[in-house]
């Protein structure tokens, strides 16, 4: 988080894109002055509002595959910093370009994007877990369907965010911390990567 804050423009609002039940949004609100959690599901937005409210947080429905809606939000609140945790891998690969269009519109000129996604080491990690202990409780569905078909990793950055449109400020290895526990008592931490990007000046 400190790395993200080093690049983010503090006066800008922060959008938690794909906020789910608002857990991460609530965490982000401790570090940024104004946070907006967005999710495609109205039910998820209601849960987030009920469970993870704070004076500097608001929630709203937003479909990342509707760039027009992203434009409307940008016209309402201006350029924004974006936090995006494992969103792209949940989308079909054919929808990635549309999602990036929405991201561009939300960022505007001044915004910074912090994204974290499963890395290329995630599949070998899951395979190792399966071989050692079988699927951890709570992750059966992941092991039944495998890594979602829309998975992206660090090797896809230039395709998703072309250098003529985006500048990569920083990238590196990270982990996705889950609530699932291995038989050893260790929490499942899935290999991931982060990237901090901004639009090139137009």
N, C-alpha and C positions, 0 to 999 in steps of 0.2 A: 504493500500500500504506500509506503514511503517513496518508493521509486515512481509510482504513478503521480503522487503529489508533487514530486520534483518537476514534472513536465506539465501538469495540468494548470490551466489558468484559474486561480482561486475564485474570482468573482463570478465565473460562469456556473450555471446549474449543472448538476451531475445527473445523467440519466442511467439508471440500472436497466439495461435493455434485456428483457426476458427475465423479469425479477422473480418469477415463481411465487412462492408464498411470502416473500419479503424478508427472509432471513438475512441475506446479503445486503439488502437495502438498508435494513436497520443498522447493520455494522457500518456501512458507508456513511450513514448520517452522523456518526461520531467523528468523522474525519472531514466532512464537507458541509458547507453552510446550508445548501439547498439541494435536496435529492428528490428525484422523481422516479418511481418504479413503474415500469410498463410491462404489460403482459397481454397476450392475445385473448386469454380466457377471462371473461367477466367474473366467473366463479373464483379464479385465482386472485384476481384483484380484490374481491370482497374478503377473501381469507387474509390477504396481506394487510388490508386496512384494519381488520379486526385484531390480528395477532401482532403486527409489527408497526404500529403507528408511532409517530413522534412529531413534535411541532414543526420540524423542518423537512418532513417527508410528505409527499402526496403520491397518489397512485392513479393510474388511468389505463384504459384498454388501448393497446396499439398493436397493429399487425405489422411486423417488420417487412412483410411482403407487399405492403401497400405504400410505395414511396410518396404518393399523394398525401396520405395521412401524416407521414413524417414531415412533409413540407408544411402542412397546416400547423403541426406542433412547433416547427422551427419559427414560423411566422408569429406564433404566440409567445415563445420564450426566448427566441434568438439562438445564437450559437451555444452549443453545449458540449461538455465533456461526457464521454460514454464509457460505461463499464459493461463488459459483455463476457459472461462466464458460460462456456460450453453451450453456446447458442447455435453456431453454424453447423455443428455436427448433428444437430437435431433436424436440420432441414435437408430436403432432397438436393443433390448437387446441382440440378437444373435451376434451383431457386437461389443459389448463392449470389449470383450477379444482381438479382433484384434486391436482396437484403443489403448488399453493399451500396446500392443506390440510396436506400433509406438511410444508411449510416452516413453517407456523404451529406445528405440534406440536413441531418441532425447536427453534424459537426460544424458545418459552415466553415468559416475562415479560421476561427480561433480555437475550435474545440480539439481535444485530444481523445483518442480511443485507446482504452486498455482492454485487451482481449486475452482470455486464457482458454485453451482448448487442449484436448488429449494429444499427447505427442506420439511420434512414431514408435515409441517404446511401450505404448499402452497395450497393444495386442500381445506382445511377448510377456508382459507383466501378467495379464489375465490368464494366458496359457500356463504360466508358472504356478499361479494360484490353483488352477484346475488340477494340475498334475500333483501338487503337494497335498492339497486339502479338500479338493472339490470346490464347488461354488460357495462363497461365503453367504450366510443367511442374509436375505434382503437383496442379493444380487443375482438371483436365479434367472430373472428375465434377461439381464445383460448377457449371461452365458448361453441362454437359449437362442437368442437372435444374433449374438455376436455384436461387434462394433457397428453402430448404425451406418448405413450406406453413405450418409453425407459427411462422414468424418473427414476433418481436415487436420493436417499436421504442419510442422514448421517448414516442410518442403513446399507447401502450397502458398506461402505468403505472397510471392511475387505474382502469382496467377490471380489470386483473390484481390490483391491490392496492388495494381500495376504501378511501377515506379514513376510513370508519367503523371499519375494522379495522386499518389501517396508517398510520404516520406516515413521510413521506419526509423523511429527515434531510438528504440532499444528493443532487444529481444533476448530470451534466455530460457533456461530450463526451470520448471516449477513442478508443483504437485497439486492434484485435486484431492482435498481432504474429504473423506466420506464419513458417514456415521456407522459404517459397517465394521464389524470386528472379526479378526481371524481367530482360529482356535488357540493361537498363542496369546491372545489378548491384545495384539497389536491392531491399531486402526488401519483400515485399507486406505492407502494413499496412492492414487493413480498417477503415473508419470504424465506430465503435461508441459506445455510451453506457454510463455506469455509474449505478447508483442505490444509495443506502444507506438501508435501511428498518428499522423496528422495529414490533412490534405495539403497538397502542394499549393503555394500561393497562386491564385488565378489572376 
